[in-house]
Every structure is written in structure tokens, then in C-alpha cells.
Amino acid sequence: MDRLDAMAAFVAVADLRGFAPAARRLRLSASAVTRAVASLEEHLGARLLQRTTRSVALTDSGTRYLERARRILADLAEAESAAQAERAAPTGRLVVAAPNVFGRLHVAPALSAFLARHPAVRGELSLADRVVNLVEDGVDLAVRIGSLDDSGLVARTVGATRRVVVASPDYLARRGEPRSPDDLAGHDVVQCTALDPTPAWHLRVGGDVRRVEFRAAFVTNSADAAIGHATLSGGLARVLAYQVADAVRGGALRVVLAGCEPAPVPIHLVYPSTRLLSAKVRAFIELVTATRDWRFIEL
């Protein structure tokens, strides 16, 4: 194994925090990856990784070397890509991750349109209401709604959505429409833990956003279940605007406390931070930005 391959093996071990997962990514044996990293350390005269029976951690030298190794490998990939740019086309497997409801309603149709346009690509859509690790889970691109915490990702803003409180017209006729966050105490409240893990909503009161606690009458981790319960006159539910856009327009649900909503949250496409973007990922981003309107502000 040459020095560049050894460098790639080291980066994979550092990314995945283990020799076995790195070996699976590189399609090598764990012993081959171990030998490659050991050879690199011997060549450099420095220990890059601290190994224990349960974990692998970077040493100070390894942390400094990792940044330079990433840059070298990115330069090499960029040079190869530039040489092949004229004949590059989207091919291979494209794995996209998204939240359950948004993925079903909006990402799935976009991916279907993309695959019709690029038949050499095999698509895979993974839906889950949790933040996936793109590197460890082998995801090329993810849709994320809200603030981003992972500085190791590149983000492209492709829309925004409100956090709205909704109820059925029958419920509001029976119980009255809340006029302020303080009115929650007199209402049945549906808590969707996927959006609000604790029984409290952050709502605007005057010029400030305040945490308003409530006692939930119905709790679920499913946005679909929360919306369904609210539609059946079960109470007030707070969800994301795209999740109830059709129900609001069709009259099954009404938005309340609109003046108390916090600022809309952004919708991003995110991918690992490398300077080189694969043709399939670039083409999917271009399709979304050119053909989809993911701004869910007006209902």
C-alpha cells in the first residue's frame, strides 16, 4: 500500500473512530488497514492514533496531521475530477436522508424526478426523525430543518418553514380560540415530541420569545399522529407548516396564535465538507433549487 493509500486509511480510521469500520468503507481487511496506519506512523516517526481495546483516538500529532491529510487527498481528488470533468455524469448510488413527513411529501418526489433524469443513478431514500451521521451511515446528502450544529458539514439553504399551532374548526367552536400563549392552560394540548421534546412551546410574547409550559392531553413522537388527533378535534397541536399545509388550505385545520410564532426555521441540504462535490450530489442540489419551492411561510 503506497503512502496516499495509507493516508486515506488513516483518515478513514479517524473519521469512523475504528479500524473495523474503516476497513469496511475501504473494502479492505482490518489487518491491512492496521498495517497501513502503522507504516505511515513509522514513516513519519510519530504516533497518530492512540489505541485501546475499546476505542481509537487521535494524538496531538494525529490531529494536526489529519487536517493536512484531508487537504492533500481533496487536492488529488479535485485534480482527477478536473481531468475527467468533460465526461463526468451522475452515476452510482445516491443516498438521501430526510425527516419522515418532509421526506415523504417533498423529497421522495424530487428524488423520483432526479432518477428519471439520470437513469445511471440508483437512488436510496432514508426517512427518520433523527439526525443521522452522514459519514458513519454512508449518506451522500441530507435534508435538515432548523439550526445546524455540525460544523463539519456544508449547508445549502433551500427553503424555510413556520412552526404553527393548529386545531380543527369543531374544536375551536367548542373550546374557543386561544388569543395569547397564556390561554394554553385552558386547552387540550397535543405534544409532538419530534418537534418539542418537553411539554413546552417557545412562543412570542410582545417582543420576546418565551417558554410556555403546558400539560399535554396527548403525547406522540409522530407528527402524522399529532396532526390526526388535532384533525379529530383532539386539541391544539404545534407542528411545522409544511406538515399541515394541505389540511389548512382544505379547511380541516386552522392556524391559531399566528402572531405569537417564533421566526421561521431554515430548510437545508447538507453534505460532508470536502471541496470536491460528486456529480450526482451536485445534480440533485441543482434539481431541487431549480424545480422545488420549499418555502412554507404562507398558508
Order of alpha helices (4+ residues) and beta strands (2+ residues): alpha-alpha-alpha-beta-beta-alpha-beta-alpha-beta-beta-beta-beta-alpha-beta-beta-beta-beta-alpha-beta-alpha-beta-beta-alpha-beta
